[in-house]
Structure formats: structure tokens, C-alpha cells
Amino acid sequence: MPRVNTGQIISGAAHLAVIGWVFLGGVFRSDPPQVEVVEAVAVSSEEYAAIMARQSAPEAVADVDTPEPPAAGEAAPALSSGADAAPETRPPEARDTPPPDSVPEVPARPAPAPSEVTDSAPALSVPAEDTAALVPERSLRPQPRPAPRVAPEPVAPPEPDVRVDDVTRPEVAPDEGAEVAEEPQEATAPEEAATEIVTEAEETGAPAPAASVRPRARPARPEAAGTETAAAPEQPPVPDTDRDAVSDALAAALNDDGTPAPRRAAGPPLSAGEKDALRVAVQQCWNVGSLSSEALATTVVVAVEMAETGRPDIASIRLLRHTGGTASAAQQAFEAARRAIIRCGADGYDLPQEKYARWRDIEMTFNPENMRIK
Amino acid sequence: MMRFFLSLLAACALWAMPAAAQQDSGPLRLEITEGVIEPMPFAVPDLVADTPRAQDFARRLARVIAADLSGTGLFREIPAQAHIGRITSFDSPVQFADWRAINAQALVTGAVRLDGAGRLVVRFRIHDVFAGQELGRGQQLVGEPDGWRRIAHKVADQVYSRITGEGGYFDSRVVFVEESGPKDRRAKRLAIMDYDGANLRYLTDASTIVLAPRFSPTGDRVLYTSYETGFPRIYLLDVADVGRRVLPTTDGTMSFAPRFSPDGRTVVYSLTQGGNTDLYTMDIASGRSTRLTSAPSIETAPSFSPDGSRIVFESDRSGSPQLYIMEARGGDAQRISFGQGRYGTPVWSPRGDLVAFTKQSKGRFHIGVMRTDGSEERLLTASFLDEGPTWAPNGRVIMFTRETRGERGEARLYTVDISGRNLRQVATGGGASDPSWGPLQE
């Protein structure tokens, strides 16, 4: 007798349970859809036409209930804002308005005086700005709104260049020749700088100043010599124990020979598109039409230093080397290349400022192989 | 194991660091391979002068200088009406900003005066406007007032040479055949003029037909062919006194198509004898001739190479006129033209690198150039009839004859750059053919 596997028993029981749930649980039974019952009413053709005529009344929108021009002394009239209200389905609240077929009249609304403002607000609010479609086409220019500020006494609008204040003061101008007292202001001065580096060893043994007890300042940093510097923020006091360490670190970082400080971060390299843009800009001015055949067979490498504005430093343009021609031909080719760099860089090349260190020094190879007379 | 791997990685990083740092710190490098070919804008304000007579020369000198440069097609003059700056003193610094504003890339300034001997003294400078500096050093020319045009041409030659790097060609002359009258009874005479058509002067009268004048290397003599005796014979003419003599040839022969050797002492020419045409050379001093070719075909239109070692000529030995090169003393010839059509009138370039020729193909005539090995053939012109090229002294420009079609067809002289651009008609006043461009004048 074969042995019955426990797994087979579990599988069979599971199958039986699923089959029983399908048949007894009502999986295949669906509730019948509920039928909606609507009452139908027989309508004659005349009644149907009358209903349709009432529903299609586009003129009603244009027939805006417009109030009569208010009498003098009354509160400011208000336009109806019932733009969305169909005349027949939603009659306006103002029932004492003229018939809707009356021609809209232009309300000659006087400018409301601020003094006539009372605590009793008008029944209808001022129409919002989005009701402009309801205003008749022959409307006058919109009247200026009354001053938003309410005061016991009316105040004439001030001159446009008068500063608004609580009280009115006439303009007072100083007489010619009158002494003008200078306003006190903080004394400012550029940061101290020297024209050369003076080390302690080079300092002469001058006597101590008689009128001051302040110690002499240290010589300025090399890169600040002779240049304007922005006001540096005040540094927090450094403990004496740390000052020596910082000085040592600065001394180690600075070059002893007084060379300029290292340039700022180079930034990411120029993209291929940026290089191509520069190349295209230069070659637009590289005119080889006036070059000799020999100069057209000469490739020159030209170095140029660029200013941060993108303009080439004309004095820095120099011929580094040449191939394929005599020195005379190389000179002609170099001059044509120099003209190209200067002419198209007169307004500054379009180069990314943040990558200035990448394009400060440029070497351009002018290869006229494709431009030769063959 | 991990420590070993990390150590190896660190070593590689240290090894690669200097190279990367160097790449970052080096200059930005670009290669420009495409440029533009367009005339260079330049300005030539009137030269500074202190007397009314000198002012007249100053104005005319400036106009000729500007015309010379503009005529090359390599320069474009900015007219005086567009000038912002004024040159009032030859020695004062140039306000380059004024000239940059009108995009003048080159500026020529100068001054003119008449010295105590009545000679014209012209000083001039060339400026690179955008570089803001002078090109080379200022120069001074002195000459007779009648030769003011030559002075202007020499100034233009200097400007051209300084900017392009090539020698100029403005102070040169052209000898040609002046033609007049209807086609069937056309009168021809030799004439000489400046390269731009000025100072026209006749060397012969119209009593006989003259053909193919050729300048000597020094420009003081002219070889030409005349039918004075009924047969074509070669004459040697002195330009200064218009004296002439016939070169000795055997009676009953026809000699034509002469051309000087580079040293000016030998003439190479064609001689027809017994129905056969071959090439010969003749020593001008002794009159002794040497035969170079001996073939049943027609050999003609010889031209020396600049060094005088070889001769390019035209021959129909292959069945149609083609171009050949041989040694100056004769011998085997090497064909260099292999294109479709008929080639003729080859002329060796003064630079020695190109040969100009006339080509007839598909019913049209062309002026073309090719290298001396026959490669890189380029046709520069095309018309009903273009023929007879001659080189400018600098080898950059070619002058040739263009004849129009029909009963009233007329021959005129034209110039074209060897790039095929800047085709211009030379002002000769009337019909002209067979030009020969002389050297720069001393």
C-alpha cells in the first residue's frame, strides 16, 4: 500500500476548500443592477417650443438691469454684479429697476466726496472688477476711486514728489551761501598697504614714536601691496598661543620671493561647447585672404593672456613657434592671427567667468592647411 | 591582501597626480583650421603736405596707392568719407581708436614735400590698426615730380609686401600689341604701359604686323615677331631709344615665339624650315643658334624656368598640342599635360612652382595653371577666347588676352589672381593682345 504524502493531503484539502468557497461563497453570483425609474410626462409641441424659447434667450445676458442715475446727494450707485444670473431664472434683487428692454443709459456718477461717507452702507456693493463685461460700451471713463483713507477733513492729493507725513510742512531749502552743517559720519579709510615688503630684518632701528604707544602694524600681505582692498571683517581675537601657529602657517603658505598669491580655484574645465564657441569666434576674424602662398603654408602657435572681461591682452600676444615656412612667412601668418584675436575679442569673448583660471592663458594654433590655394 | 591593494591604488594615484595637475595648470589650447578669405579693409588718407603744390601730389599719391591695393582684390579701401580720424602730422601718434571704429585693419600715413632741388620727397608708414603699432619702419622715397606715379606704385609695393609677405608688382610695365580697325584689316603695333594702363607709349608703327612681344628680364629690351619682310622674323628692340635689329636667321625660314632666358643673354624660339617646326636657342651676342628638338611634329611656345635649367614648350608629337618639359640644352622631353583638350602657350612662373597655359576644351578657351609635374591643374578663366598668359613679377597674378565673339569682336587684356578670383580688365583704351609683363623697375 503506497504511502500517502502529507503534502498531497494538504494540497487536496486546500483544493477542496477553494472549490467549496467558490460554489458556496457566491463568487459567481452578481447583484442585479438597480433600475432607475423616471416619470415621463407627455408634452405637446407648442409647450415644448415655449420651453425651448425660454431656455434660449441670449439677449437676456446683455439686458443688464441698470439702475437709474442716482439723484444728487444720494449714495454712490452700484452696478449689478449679476453676470452669471440669467434674467429669467434669477431676477435681480433690485425690483424697482426699469424694464429690461430700456436702452442702457450712461450713469453720470459724480465723484463721491469723502465727507459724504456715512455709516450706513449702501444696499448694493460696488461691482467687482471682473464685471467689466456688463458695463455698457458707451461708458465713460472709469472714475477715480475715492481716497482709501477716511479722515475728518478732506485732504487734497499731495504733490507726487512730496513725502507723506502726519503734518504738512512747507519745503525749506538752504539759502545760497549759507553754511551747511555736515552730518557726522564715521571716518573711513582704505586698508593699510605698502608698496614693498619690508621684513623685520630690514627694518631700521628707528626710535619708538613719542606720541603713540600703539605698536607698528605688520607689513601688508604681498598680494595686497599697491592695490585697493575691501574692508575686511573684524576678526575675533586670537589667543596668543594660537597666533604664532597661524603666523607660522601663513609664512609657510606664502612664497618667500614675493610672487603673487596663487590664483583662485581653477573651476571645472571648459566644456567642448565652450571651446568650440571660442574657436568659432576667433576663426570668424581670421582672414587669410591677404596672405602669401608661403604664409598660407605656415602654421603658427600664438599665446595670449586674457583679461577677466574676456578681452585679450594685446601686449601679451606673441608667437611661440611656427612650422612649415620661413621666418618672414611666419611673421605674416602671426600678424594675421593676432588681428583675428584682437578684432573678434574687442568686445570680449563669451567665456564663463567662473572658469577664468582655465582660459586666462590660451595657446591658439592657426593651421591654414584647409585655406591654402591648391 | 586588502592592505596590499590599497597601497597599490595609492601608488597609482600618486603617479597620476602630477600629470593631471600639469594638465589642469597648462594654458587652454585651441586649433583654428577654418578662416575667412576676404579683402582686408584699409585706409589711405591724403598724405600730409605743407604747400598747395605738394597737397595736389599728396591727394594724387594717395589715390594711386589705394587703387593699386584695391586692384589686387586682397584689400578693400575704406573711402575718405567714412574716415573719423584725420592725419594732420606725419610724426604725431596715430589715434588708432578712430580707425578701429571704421574697421580699418591697415592704415597708410604719409607726408610729401618738394625739396630745394624741386624733387618730390615722400615719407610713409604702415600701421596695424588693431595691434596699435607700426608695421616695419617708416620709409622715404625721392623722385622727380613727373615720376610721382612710380613713387606711388613703390609705396603700394611696400605696403603690399609688408602685409602679404609677397613681393609687389605695381611698379612694373607691360608691353603688348595694340590693335585697331576692323577684324579683317586690323592694324597692330607694339605699345608699352604701366601695369595699370597709365603712361601708354607706342614702340612701333602700324605699317606691319607685329606679334608676341616679350620683355627681357631687366625690362630694357623687347623681343617680338614682325612680318616686315613678308616672313615672320624676330626683332630685338631697345625700349629706351626704340632702336631695333633683326636676329640673324637662315633665309627662307620662319622664326617666331621668342623668349629671353633668365640671364637675358639667350633667346629660345621656334624655327620653321622645310615644313617642320623645332626649337632653337640663340646667343644674342654672337647670333649663333643651337637646335634643341628634332622631331617631325610642331614644337613651339618655349619658356625658360626661372633658374634657366629647363624649358617648357608646346608640341603635338602625341597627336594633339600638349605641354612638355625638357632640359635647357635639349634632349628628351617629358609630357606634363594629360587632361582632355588642347594645351598651348605655357609660361613658367617667376616662382618656379607653376606653369600657366592656354587650354581649349569643348569649344571654350581657358587660362589655367598646373604644377611643373602636371599635377593640380586648375582652370582660372573660361570664355570664347582666352589665350597668351603672362605672369606678374611676384607670380601671384596672370594677365592674358580675351577676345569677344563676332564681327565686332575685340581683344582686351585681363588680369586674374592665381586663385581664380579678382578677374579685372586692364585699362588700355582700345584693343590689346599678347601682353608680356615686365619685371619690377629699378
Interface residues (C-beta under 8 A of the other chain):
Chain A: A266 P269 L270 K275 L278 R279 V282 Q283 Q284 C285 W286 N287 V288 G289 S290 L291 S292 S293 E294 A295 A303 I314 I317 S328 A329 Q331 Q332 E335 A337 R338 R339 A340 I342 R343 A346 R358 W359 D361 I362 E363 M364 T365 F366 N367 P368 E369 N370 M371 I373 K374
Chain B: D24 S25 G26 P27 L28 R29 L30 E31 I32 T33 E34 G35 V36 I37 E38 P39 M40 L74 F75 R100 Q105 D128 F130 A131 G132 L135 I163 T164 G165 E166 E376 R378 R396 I418 S419
